Amino acid sequence: MKKLIILLLIVAGFVACSKNSPKPIGYYRIEIPQNEYQSFDDAAYPYHFDLSKSAQIKHRPDTDEDKYWIDIYYPQFDGTIYCSYKTIKNNFQEITEDTREFVYKHTVKADDITEQPFVNEDKKVYGILYRLEGNTASPTQFILTDSVNYLFRGALYFNAKPNKDSIAPVLNFINDDIVRLMETFEEREARR
């Protein structure tokens, strides 16, 4: 009888040890490509800039109010920079305030919002890069303007639940692309 009890305890020990224990939550490994750029220089648009080769331009149907709006889509990451272009008609203060309000609507979820000014005197392009820390729907937004003729605005969104830890490598990659876009953005002279 002792041998049977010892044998049952040994078998029970093996069975108990073979059960799966819960695994900690992890994220899929994301392969980040090398940053490479090409020019977005479509004559139908009043601006041009360098675009990541990882992205695609999606043209939006033109209406009077949203003419020249585009989406910069990253299929590998399911993220989009929604870009709008507005002509300034003695309403610069109103347009910039609308943009600022749009950014600061994210304060509900944002831990912090930093504003980084941008100036390119040679091209007469000025702007602000907004970085929103925390689990916000849009972690990066920006505006570019010459303060007289136009305002170009972009807001990055991912088609996923906001989680700053899981999107960090992708966000860093796309933020580099946004900085490059800002540095190379230029309005066409012929449109002025």
MDTraj code that builds the backbone (N, CA, C; nanometers):
import mdtraj as md
import numpy as np

residues = "MET LYS LYS LEU ILE ILE LEU LEU LEU ILE VAL ALA GLY PHE VAL ALA CYS SER LYS ASN SER PRO LYS PRO ILE GLY TYR TYR ARG ILE GLU ILE PRO GLN ASN GLU TYR GLN SER PHE ASP ASP ALA ALA TYR PRO TYR HIS PHE ASP LEU SER LYS SER ALA GLN ILE LYS HIS ARG PRO ASP THR ASP GLU ASP LYS TYR TRP ILE ASP ILE TYR TYR PRO GLN PHE ASP GLY THR ILE TYR CYS SER TYR LYS THR ILE LYS ASN ASN PHE GLN GLU ILE THR GLU ASP THR ARG GLU PHE VAL TYR LYS HIS THR VAL LYS ALA ASP ASP ILE THR GLU GLN PRO PHE VAL ASN GLU ASP LYS LYS VAL TYR GLY ILE LEU TYR ARG LEU GLU GLY ASN THR ALA SER PRO THR GLN PHE ILE LEU THR ASP SER VAL ASN TYR LEU PHE ARG GLY ALA LEU TYR PHE ASN ALA LYS PRO ASN LYS ASP SER ILE ALA PRO VAL LEU ASN PHE ILE ASN ASP ASP ILE VAL ARG LEU MET GLU THR PHE GLU GLU ARG GLU ALA ARG ARG".split()
xyz = np.array([
    [0.0803, -0.1185, 0.0000],
    [0.0000, 0.0000, 0.0000],
    [0.0858, 0.1266, 0.0000],
    [0.1991, 0.1240, 0.0763],
    [0.2902, 0.2376, 0.0803],
    [0.3465, 0.2646, -0.0572],
    [0.3800, 0.1592, -0.1278],
    [0.4369, 0.1759, -0.2618],
    [0.3346, 0.2397, -0.3554],
    [0.2093, 0.2003, -0.3419],
    [0.1047, 0.2563, -0.4270],
    [0.0844, 0.4053, -0.3989],
    [0.0872, 0.4448, -0.2721],
    [0.0710, 0.5858, -0.2351],
    [0.1892, 0.6677, -0.2863],
    [0.3101, 0.6159, -0.2708],
    [0.4289, 0.6853, -0.3196],
    [0.4231, 0.6994, -0.4714],
    [0.3825, 0.5937, -0.5392],
    [0.3696, 0.5984, -0.6856],
    [0.2652, 0.7020, -0.7284],
    [0.1501, 0.7067, -0.6588],
    [0.0468, 0.8057, -0.6898],
    [0.0965, 0.9485, -0.6650],
    [0.1728, 0.9704, -0.5582],
    [0.2274, 1.1026, -0.5304],
    [0.3279, 1.1450, -0.6385],
    [0.4086, 1.0519, -0.6847],
    [0.5057, 1.0821, -0.7905],
    [0.4328, 1.1166, -0.9202],
    [0.3318, 1.0368, -0.9562],
    [0.2534, 1.0638, -1.0773],
    [0.1822, 1.1988, -1.0640],
    [0.1226, 1.2264, -0.9479],
    [0.0546, 1.3537, -0.9250],
    [0.1530, 1.4700, -0.9371],
    [0.2752, 1.4513, -0.8877],
    [0.3786, 1.5553, -0.8991],
    [0.4128, 1.5850, -1.0443],
    [0.4262, 1.4800, -1.1263],
    [0.4555, 1.5007, -1.2690],
    [0.3393, 1.5699, -1.3402],
    [0.2169, 1.5290, -1.3091],
    [0.1001, 1.5884, -1.3738],
    [0.0883, 1.7357, -1.3337],
    [0.1088, 1.7652, -1.2058],
    [0.0976, 1.9033, -1.1580],
    [0.2044, 1.9916, -1.2216],
    [0.3226, 1.9406, -1.2432],
    [0.4323, 2.0195, -1.3014],
    [0.4168, 2.0397, -1.4513],
    [0.3371, 1.9561, -1.5153],
    [0.3268, 1.9669, -1.6611],
    [0.2187, 2.0648, -1.7059],
    [0.1418, 2.1207, -1.6135],
    [0.0384, 2.2161, -1.6516],
    [0.1030, 2.3441, -1.7025],
    [0.0368, 2.4056, -1.8017],
    [0.0875, 2.5311, -1.8568],
    [0.0591, 2.6452, -1.7604],
    [0.1602, 2.7264, -1.7395],
    [0.1393, 2.8460, -1.6576],
    [0.1127, 2.9632, -1.7512],
    [0.0401, 3.0634, -1.7046],
    [0.0085, 3.1756, -1.7933],
    [0.1353, 3.2488, -1.8363],
    [0.1349, 3.2889, -1.9630],
    [0.2497, 3.3620, -2.0158],
    [0.2249, 3.5117, -1.9999],
    [0.3296, 3.5875, -1.9762],
    [0.3108, 3.7321, -1.9647],
    [0.2700, 3.7915, -2.0994],
    [0.1997, 3.9039, -2.0942],
    [0.1563, 3.9708, -2.2167],
    [0.2791, 4.0239, -2.2894],
    [0.2840, 4.0013, -2.4187],
    [0.3949, 4.0509, -2.5002],
    [0.3414, 4.1104, -2.6283],
    [0.4293, 4.1617, -2.7095],
    [0.3913, 4.2236, -2.8359],
    [0.4648, 4.1542, -2.9488],
    [0.4017, 4.1563, -3.0666],
    [0.4654, 4.0987, -3.1827],
    [0.5889, 4.1780, -3.2186],
    [0.6882, 4.1096, -3.2683],
    [0.8084, 4.1782, -3.3146],
    [0.7743, 4.2473, -3.4468],
    [0.8090, 4.3734, -3.4548],
    [0.7800, 4.4523, -3.5731],
    [0.9116, 4.4813, -3.6443],
    [0.9165, 4.4437, -3.7700],
    [1.0352, 4.4718, -3.8503],
    [1.0245, 4.6148, -3.9030],
    [1.1172, 4.6979, -3.8632],
    [1.1183, 4.8378, -3.9061],
    [1.2136, 4.8495, -4.0249],
    [1.1643, 4.8987, -4.1387],
    [1.2518, 4.9123, -4.2552],
    [1.3486, 5.0303, -4.2399],
    [1.4451, 5.0359, -4.3270],
    [1.5371, 5.1490, -4.3327],
    [1.4609, 5.2691, -4.3889],
    [1.4832, 5.3872, -4.3321],
    [1.4170, 5.5068, -4.3845],
    [1.4740, 5.5418, -4.5215],
    [1.3883, 5.5416, -4.6222],
    [1.4250, 5.5840, -4.7571],
    [1.3146, 5.6762, -4.8060],
    [1.3519, 5.7737, -4.8878],
    [1.2550, 5.8754, -4.9274],
    [1.2528, 5.8953, -5.0783],
    [1.1369, 5.9435, -5.1226],
    [1.1179, 5.9834, -5.2615],
    [1.0395, 6.1138, -5.2571],
    [1.0369, 6.1824, -5.3666],
    [0.9683, 6.3110, -5.3690],
    [0.8199, 6.2905, -5.4016],
    [0.7333, 6.3522, -5.3225],
    [0.5926, 6.3634, -5.3601],
    [0.5825, 6.4971, -5.4315],
    [0.5712, 6.4900, -5.5629],
    [0.5767, 6.6105, -5.6454],
    [0.4718, 6.6011, -5.7551],
    [0.3471, 6.5952, -5.7138],
    [0.2343, 6.5853, -5.8063],
    [0.1936, 6.7268, -5.8463],
    [0.1961, 6.7553, -5.9745],
    [0.1666, 6.8905, -6.0248],
    [0.0245, 6.9356, -5.9919],
    [-0.0634, 6.8431, -5.9573],
    [-0.2008, 6.8794, -5.9225],
    [-0.2113, 6.9406, -5.7828],
    [-0.1041, 6.9349, -5.7050],
    [-0.1052, 6.9849, -5.5681],
    [-0.0147, 7.1075, -5.5565],
    [-0.0502, 7.2026, -5.4695],
    [0.0279, 7.3256, -5.4579],
    [0.1495, 7.3143, -5.3659],
    [0.1909, 7.1936, -5.3354],
    [0.3049, 7.1716, -5.2468],
    [0.3766, 7.0439, -5.2881],
    [0.4981, 7.0301, -5.2361],
    [0.5722, 6.9053, -5.2540],
    [0.6613, 6.8833, -5.1328],
    [0.7019, 6.7582, -5.1119],
    [0.7832, 6.7212, -4.9960],
    [0.8400, 6.5824, -5.0180],
    [0.9333, 6.5427, -4.9316],
    [0.9880, 6.4069, -4.9350],
    [0.8934, 6.3135, -4.8594],
    [0.8690, 6.1989, -4.9198],
    [0.7765, 6.0994, -4.8672],
    [0.8521, 5.9688, -4.8453],
    [0.8237, 5.9025, -4.7357],
    [0.8842, 5.7725, -4.7079],
    [0.8445, 5.6721, -4.8149],
    [0.9384, 5.5877, -4.8555],
    [0.9069, 5.4806, -4.9508],
    [0.8193, 5.3734, -4.8871],
    [0.8045, 5.3757, -4.7544],
    [0.7166, 5.2819, -4.6845],
    [0.5716, 5.3279, -4.6854],
    [0.5471, 5.4488, -4.7347],
    [0.4133, 5.5077, -4.7312],
    [0.3548, 5.5205, -4.8711],
    [0.2232, 5.5345, -4.8737],
    [0.1511, 5.5559, -4.9991],
    [0.0630, 5.6791, -4.9831],
    [0.0516, 5.7557, -5.0894],
    [-0.0404, 5.8699, -5.0883],
    [-0.1781, 5.8219, -5.1327],
    [-0.2773, 5.8548, -5.0536],
    [-0.4162, 5.8286, -5.0912],
    [-0.4800, 5.9648, -5.1159],
    [-0.5212, 5.9862, -5.2382],
    [-0.5825, 6.1128, -5.2754],
    [-0.7277, 6.1130, -5.2310],
    [-0.7700, 6.2222, -5.1750],
    [-0.9099, 6.2370, -5.1350],
    [-0.9848, 6.3100, -5.2456],
    [-1.1110, 6.2790, -5.2625],
    [-1.1893, 6.3533, -5.3624],
    [-1.1938, 6.5015, -5.3240],
    [-1.1702, 6.5866, -5.4206],
    [-1.1685, 6.7304, -5.3949],
    [-1.3094, 6.7866, -5.3823],
    [-1.3255, 6.8725, -5.2835],
    [-1.4426, 6.9593, -5.2740],
    [-1.3872, 7.0998, -5.2553],
    [-1.4715, 7.1985, -5.2552],
    [-1.4231, 7.3352, -5.2389],
    [-1.3517, 7.3557, -5.1063],
    [-1.4011, 7.2919, -4.9986],
    [-1.3439, 7.3131, -4.8673],
    [-1.2228, 7.2260, -4.8381],
    [-1.2130, 7.1111, -4.8988],
    [-1.0999, 7.0231, -4.8679],
    [-1.0189, 6.9870, -4.9923],
    [-0.9978, 7.0839, -5.0755],
    [-0.9152, 7.0638, -5.1942],
    [-0.7691, 7.0462, -5.1496],
    [-0.6994, 6.9565, -5.2122],
    [-0.5572, 6.9269, -5.1884],
    [-0.5318, 6.8501, -5.0581],
    [-0.6358, 6.7892, -5.0012],
    [-0.6172, 6.7066, -4.8828],
    [-0.5702, 6.5680, -4.9274],
    [-0.4794, 6.5092, -4.8499],
    [-0.4274, 6.3748, -4.8789],
    [-0.4172, 6.2945, -4.7503],
    [-0.4060, 6.1641, -4.7667],
    [-0.3737, 6.0739, -4.6564],
    [-0.2420, 6.0065, -4.6903],
    [-0.1514, 6.0040, -4.5948],
    [-0.0252, 5.9321, -4.6119],
    [-0.0404, 5.8024, -4.5326],
    [-0.0538, 5.6921, -4.6046],
    [-0.0876, 5.5630, -4.5437],
    [0.0355, 5.4727, -4.5370],
    [0.0554, 5.4106, -4.4214],
    [0.1631, 5.3135, -4.3988],
    [0.0999, 5.1748, -4.3895],
    [0.0935, 5.1006, -4.5016],
    [0.0232, 4.9711, -4.4994],
    [0.0862, 4.8699, -4.4039],
    [0.2177, 4.8721, -4.3896],
    [0.2859, 4.7757, -4.3025],
    [0.2473, 4.7967, -4.1557],
    [0.2145, 4.9202, -4.1182],
    [0.1855, 4.9526, -3.9784],
    [0.0394, 4.9897, -3.9544],
    [-0.0412, 4.9927, -4.0597],
    [-0.1821, 5.0306, -4.0527],
    [-0.1997, 5.1647, -3.9815],
    [-0.1171, 5.2602, -4.0235],
    [-0.1238, 5.3951, -3.9695],
    [-0.1387, 5.4959, -4.0820],
    [-0.2014, 5.6084, -4.0515],
    [-0.2261, 5.7097, -4.1527],
    [-0.1993, 5.8482, -4.0961],
    [-0.1326, 5.9313, -4.1763],
    [-0.1204, 6.0736, -4.1449],
    [-0.2259, 6.1435, -4.2298],
    [-0.3287, 6.1957, -4.1660],
    [-0.4355, 6.2668, -4.2355],
    [-0.3916, 6.4119, -4.2528],
    [-0.3796, 6.4546, -4.3786],
    [-0.3262, 6.5874, -4.4082],
    [-0.4325, 6.6759, -4.4717],
    [-0.4415, 6.7967, -4.4222],
    [-0.5331, 6.8952, -4.4793],
    [-0.4539, 7.0175, -4.5231],
    [-0.5092, 7.0887, -4.6179],
    [-0.4470, 7.2093, -4.6730],
    [-0.5541, 7.3166, -4.6784],
    [-0.5273, 7.4276, -4.6148],
    [-0.6240, 7.5371, -4.6140],
    [-0.5590, 7.6625, -4.6692],
    [-0.6331, 7.7318, -4.7529],
    [-0.5884, 7.8607, -4.8037],
    [-0.6246, 7.9671, -4.7010],
    [-0.5304, 8.0543, -4.6717],
    [-0.5531, 8.1619, -4.5756],
    [-0.6184, 8.2791, -4.6487],
    [-0.7312, 8.3222, -4.5940],
    [-0.8055, 8.4364, -4.6513],
    [-0.8388, 8.5321, -4.5371],
    [-0.7393, 8.6013, -4.4870],
    [-0.7555, 8.6921, -4.3726],
    [-0.8119, 8.6198, -4.2505],
    [-0.7832, 8.4904, -4.2370],
    [-0.8343, 8.4119, -4.1248],
    [-0.7242, 8.3261, -4.0605],
    [-0.6016, 8.3737, -4.0679],
    [-0.4883, 8.2969, -4.0153],
    [-0.5059, 8.2641, -3.8673],
    [-0.5452, 8.3633, -3.7871],
    [-0.5629, 8.3420, -3.6431],
    [-0.6697, 8.2364, -3.6162],
    [-0.7792, 8.2419, -3.6887],
    [-0.8885, 8.1465, -3.6709],
    [-0.8444, 8.0040, -3.7061],
    [-0.7756, 7.9895, -3.8183],
    [-0.7304, 7.8561, -3.8616],
    [-0.6296, 7.7983, -3.7627],
    [-0.5339, 7.8774, -3.7186],
    [-0.4326, 7.8256, -3.6259],
    [-0.4939, 7.7922, -3.4903],
    [-0.5917, 7.8697, -3.4475],
    [-0.6578, 7.8398, -3.3206],
    [-0.7396, 7.7110, -3.3306],
    [-0.8061, 7.6883, -3.4438],
    [-0.8778, 7.5621, -3.4654],
    [-0.7821, 7.4435, -3.4571],
    [-0.6650, 7.4595, -3.5168],
    [-0.5644, 7.3536, -3.5154],
    [-0.5166, 7.3267, -3.3735],
    [-0.4889, 7.4311, -3.3010],
    [-0.4422, 7.4163, -3.1624],
    [-0.5489, 7.3479, -3.0765],
    [-0.6750, 7.3872, -3.0928],
    [-0.7842, 7.3241, -3.0178],
    [-0.7948, 7.1759, -3.0517],
    [-0.7766, 7.1424, -3.1791],
    [-0.7832, 7.0028, -3.2207],
    [-0.6761, 6.9203, -3.1506],
    [-0.5562, 6.9743, -3.1399],
    [-0.4474, 6.9038, -3.0704],
    [-0.4803, 6.8875, -2.9229],
    [-0.5245, 6.9950, -2.8604],
    [-0.5445, 6.9920, -2.7162],
    [-0.6737, 6.9226, -2.6727],
    [-0.7548, 6.8765, -2.7668],
    [-0.8680, 6.7904, -2.7318],
    [-0.8186, 6.6565, -2.6770],
    [-0.6935, 6.6236, -2.7062],
    [-0.6356, 6.4965, -2.6625],
    [-0.5833, 6.5013, -2.5191],
    [-0.5978, 6.6150, -2.4496],
    [-0.5460, 6.6243, -2.3128],
    [-0.6147, 6.5279, -2.2170],
    [-0.7310, 6.4786, -2.2538],
    [-0.8008, 6.3819, -2.1692],
    [-0.7157, 6.2563, -2.1504],
    [-0.6487, 6.2115, -2.2576],
    [-0.5673, 6.0895, -2.2520],
    [-0.4168, 6.1175, -2.2492],
    [-0.3758, 6.2359, -2.2904],
    [-0.2328, 6.2652, -2.3008],
    [-0.1722, 6.2912, -2.1631],
    [-0.0551, 6.2322, -2.1411],
    [0.0202, 6.2602, -2.0192],
    [0.0915, 6.3948, -2.0313],
    [0.1294, 6.4292, -2.1542],
    [0.2018, 6.5532, -2.1800],
    [0.1917, 6.5852, -2.3289],
    [0.1914, 6.7122, -2.3615],
    [0.1951, 6.7564, -2.5010],
    [0.3103, 6.8546, -2.5146],
    [0.4046, 6.8200, -2.6019],
    [0.5167, 6.9111, -2.6256],
    [0.5016, 6.9741, -2.7629],
    [0.5390, 7.0999, -2.7702],
    [0.5351, 7.1753, -2.8947],
    [0.6782, 7.2082, -2.9349],
    [0.7166, 7.1641, -3.0519],
    [0.8506, 7.1924, -3.1033],
    [0.8366, 7.2842, -3.2243],
    [0.8824, 7.4099, -3.2124],
    [0.8717, 7.5015, -3.3264],
    [0.9621, 7.4587, -3.4412],
    [0.9199, 7.4941, -3.5607],
    [0.9962, 7.4622, -3.6810],
    [1.0062, 7.5882, -3.7666],
    [1.1276, 7.6197, -3.8127],
    [1.1491, 7.7371, -3.8969],
    [1.2429, 7.6997, -4.0107],
    [1.1996, 7.7296, -4.1344],
    [1.2855, 7.7158, -4.2518],
    [1.2777, 7.8490, -4.3265],
    [1.3673, 7.9395, -4.2908],
    [1.3668, 8.0745, -4.3490],
    [1.3860, 8.0723, -4.5000],
    [1.4709, 7.9815, -4.5499],
    [1.4975, 7.9767, -4.6943],
    [1.3704, 7.9518, -4.7749],
    [1.2860, 7.8620, -4.7259],
    [1.1628, 7.8272, -4.7984],
    [1.0417, 7.9038, -4.7450],
    [1.0617, 7.9860, -4.6435],
    [0.9524, 8.0604, -4.5795],
    [0.8434, 7.9657, -4.5290],
    [0.8876, 7.8608, -4.4603],
    [0.7960, 7.7620, -4.4023],
    [0.8182, 7.7609, -4.2512],
    [0.7084, 7.7738, -4.1773],
    [0.7130, 7.7779, -4.0319],
    [0.6107, 7.6778, -3.9799],
    [0.6379, 7.6222, -3.8638],
    [0.5428, 7.5244, -3.8143],
    [0.5650, 7.4861, -3.6702],
    [0.4831, 7.3915, -3.6269],
    [0.4924, 7.3343, -3.4927],
    [0.4720, 7.1842, -3.5049],
    [0.5590, 7.1094, -3.4376],
    [0.5447, 6.9643, -3.4271],
    [0.4937, 6.9357, -3.2863],
    [0.3771, 6.8721, -3.2776],
    [0.3172, 6.8372, -3.1487],
    [0.3414, 6.6895, -3.1229],
    [0.3988, 6.6584, -3.0081],
    [0.4152, 6.5190, -2.9660],
    [0.3287, 6.4979, -2.8422],
    [0.2392, 6.4026, -2.8526],
    [0.1440, 6.3763, -2.7453],
    [0.1853, 6.2470, -2.6759],
    [0.2258, 6.2588, -2.5499],
    [0.2722, 6.1435, -2.4729],
    [0.1534, 6.0738, -2.4072],
    [0.1616, 5.9425, -2.3975],
    [0.0552, 5.8644, -2.3344],
    [-0.0240, 5.7869, -2.4383],
    [-0.1343, 5.7306, -2.3948],
    [-0.2176, 5.6487, -2.4830],
    [-0.3227, 5.7351, -2.5529],
    [-0.2745, 5.8229, -2.6404],
    [-0.3639, 5.9120, -2.7138],
    [-0.3971, 5.8522, -2.8498],
    [-0.5103, 5.8945, -2.9046],
    [-0.5503, 5.8447, -3.0364],
    [-0.4537, 5.8916, -3.1443],
    [-0.4011, 6.0127, -3.1293],
    [-0.3078, 6.0689, -3.2275],
    [-0.1796, 6.1108, -3.1557],
    [-0.0735, 6.0311, -3.1662],
    [0.0482, 6.0619, -3.0906],
    [0.1337, 6.1741, -3.1488],
    [0.1126, 6.2099, -3.2757],
    [0.1917, 6.3154, -3.3389],
    [0.1028, 6.3956, -3.4324],
    [0.1155, 6.5277, -3.4230],
    [0.0458, 6.6172, -3.5140],
    [0.1414, 6.7312, -3.5487],
    [0.1139, 6.7987, -3.6604],
    [0.1994, 6.9102, -3.6996],
    [0.1226, 7.0079, -3.7872],
    [0.1745, 7.1298, -3.7935],
    [0.1245, 7.2286, -3.8878],
    [0.2436, 7.2927, -3.9570],
    [0.2229, 7.3337, -4.0804],
    [0.3218, 7.4075, -4.1591],
    [0.2492, 7.5220, -4.2288],
    [0.3121, 7.6382, -4.2354],
    [0.2493, 7.7536, -4.2969],
    [0.3545, 7.8533, -4.3418],
    [0.3129, 7.9422, -4.4316],
    [0.3962, 8.0584, -4.4630],
    [0.3364, 8.1826, -4.3976],
    [0.2303, 8.1653, -4.3204],
    [0.1590, 8.2695, -4.2463],
    [0.0804, 8.3652, -4.3349],
    [0.0828, 8.3458, -4.4656],
    [0.0154, 8.4374, -4.5568],
    [-0.0796, 8.3641, -4.6506],
    [-0.0333, 8.2552, -4.7117],
    [-0.1091, 8.1889, -4.8176],
    [-0.1766, 8.0583, -4.7772],
    [-0.1131, 7.9764, -4.6950],
    [-0.1647, 7.8413, -4.6704],
    [-0.1316, 7.7939, -4.5301],
    [-0.2026, 7.6884, -4.4890],
    [-0.1700, 7.6129, -4.3689],
    [-0.1881, 7.4655, -4.4028],
    [-0.0827, 7.3875, -4.3838],
    [-0.0834, 7.2432, -4.4090],
    [-0.0767, 7.1754, -4.2734],
    [-0.1679, 7.0838, -4.2480],
    [-0.1780, 7.0195, -4.1178],
    [-0.1773, 6.8686, -4.1327],
    [-0.1132, 6.8000, -4.0385],
    [-0.1114, 6.6545, -4.0392],
    [-0.1363, 6.5979, -3.9006],
    [-0.2064, 6.4853, -3.8949],
    [-0.2335, 6.4160, -3.7685],
    [-0.2188, 6.2666, -3.7922],
    [-0.1341, 6.2028, -3.7141],
    [-0.1068, 6.0595, -3.7264],
    [-0.2032, 5.9798, -3.6398],
    [-0.2641, 5.8775, -3.7000],
    [-0.3511, 5.7850, -3.6287],
    [-0.3152, 5.6424, -3.6698],
    [-0.3238, 5.5509, -3.5750],
    [-0.3080, 5.4087, -3.6031],
    [-0.4446, 5.3425, -3.5937],
    [-0.4674, 5.2424, -3.6765],
    [-0.5929, 5.1689, -3.6735],
    [-0.5827, 5.0583, -3.5681],
    [-0.5638, 5.1004, -3.4446],
    [-0.5480, 5.0073, -3.3322],
    [-0.5788, 5.0825, -3.2029],
    [-0.6048, 5.0077, -3.0983],
    [-0.6267, 5.0694, -2.9677],
    [-0.4962, 5.1366, -2.9244],
    [-0.5017, 5.2607, -2.8773],
    [-0.3790, 5.3298, -2.8376],
    [-0.3056, 5.2564, -2.7255],
    [-0.1799, 5.2262, -2.7482],
    [-0.0934, 5.1653, -2.6477],
    [0.0488, 5.2109, -2.6772],
    [0.0969, 5.3072, -2.6005],
    [0.2254, 5.3694, -2.6297],
    [0.3412, 5.2695, -2.6294],
    [0.3331, 5.1643, -2.5505],
    [0.4429, 5.0675, -2.5455],
    [0.4506, 4.9831, -2.6720],
    [0.3352, 4.9424, -2.7243],
    [0.3371, 4.8534, -2.8401],
    [0.3678, 4.9267, -2.9698],
    [0.3338, 5.0562, -2.9791],
    [0.3587, 5.1283, -3.1039],
    [0.4889, 5.2078, -3.1015],
    [0.5629, 5.2065, -2.9928],
    [0.6823, 5.2917, -2.9785],
    [0.7807, 5.2791, -3.0949],
    [0.8207, 5.1592, -3.1380],
    [0.9181, 5.1525, -3.2486],
    [0.8614, 5.2089, -3.3796],
    [0.7345, 5.1818, -3.4058],
    [0.6706, 5.2312, -3.5279],
    [0.6553, 5.3830, -3.5199],
    [0.6167, 5.4323, -3.4044],
    [0.5995, 5.5755, -3.3855],
    [0.7315, 5.6494, -3.4075],
    [0.8393, 5.5963, -3.3553],
    [0.9706, 5.6589, -3.3773],
    [1.0050, 5.6637, -3.5254],
    [0.9771, 5.5553, -3.5967],
    [1.0044, 5.5488, -3.7412],
    [0.9228, 5.6542, -3.8159],
    [0.7920, 5.6601, -3.7882],
    [0.7055, 5.7545, -3.8592],
    [0.7354, 5.8984, -3.8170],
    [0.7711, 5.9197, -3.6907],
    [0.8091, 6.0548, -3.6486],
    [0.9294, 6.1057, -3.7262],
    [1.0257, 6.0183, -3.7558],
    [1.1400, 6.0581, -3.8396],
    [1.0917, 6.0999, -3.9785],
    [0.9931, 6.0271, -4.0314],
    [0.9366, 6.0610, -4.1621],
    [0.8641, 6.1953, -4.1576],
    [0.7944, 6.2227, -4.0484],
    [0.7234, 6.3498, -4.0340],
    [0.8229, 6.4659, -4.0285],
    [0.9304, 6.4479, -3.9553],
    [1.0339, 6.5527, -3.9495],
    [1.0908, 6.5767, -4.0890],
    [1.1165, 6.4699, -4.1633],
    [1.1681, 6.4848, -4.3003],
    [1.0669, 6.5573, -4.3887],
    [0.9395, 6.5230, -4.3750],
    [0.8351, 6.5917, -4.4505],
    [0.8382, 6.7415, -4.4188],
    [0.8468, 6.7756, -4.2903],
    [0.8488, 6.9157, -4.2503],
    [0.9715, 6.9886, -4.3045],
    [1.0851, 6.9229, -4.3008],
    [1.2087, 6.9861, -4.3477],
    [1.2096, 7.0095, -4.4978],
    [1.1375, 6.9279, -4.5728],
    [1.1419, 6.9373, -4.7192],
    [1.0156, 6.9977, -4.7792],
    [0.9179, 7.0300, -4.6967],
    [0.7908, 7.0834, -4.7460],
    [0.8130, 7.2192, -4.8113],
    [0.7481, 7.2366, -4.9261],
    [0.7595, 7.3640, -4.9966],
    [0.6342, 7.3858, -5.0803],
    [0.5845, 7.5083, -5.0778],
    [0.4714, 7.5436, -5.1632],
    [0.5238, 7.5764, -5.3017],
    [0.4449, 7.5419, -5.4024],
    [0.4821, 7.5737, -5.5394],
    [0.4634, 7.7225, -5.5640],
    [0.5610, 7.7842, -5.6252],
    [0.5551, 7.9274, -5.6556],
    [0.4391, 7.9604, -5.7478],
    [0.4105, 7.8734, -5.8421],
    [0.3075, 7.8991, -5.9436],
    [0.1686, 7.9111, -5.8816],
    [0.1460, 7.8555, -5.7631],
    [0.0134, 7.8564, -5.7005],
    [-0.0149, 7.9859, -5.6245],
    [0.0840, 8.0636, -5.5964],
    [0.0657, 8.1830, -5.5138],
    [-0.0102, 8.2912, -5.5816],
])
top = md.Topology()
chain = top.add_chain()
for i, resn in enumerate(residues, 1):
    res = top.add_residue(resn, chain, resSeq=i)
    for name in ("N", "CA", "C"):
        top.add_atom(name, md.element.get_by_symbol(name[0]), res)
traj = md.Trajectory(xyz[None], top)
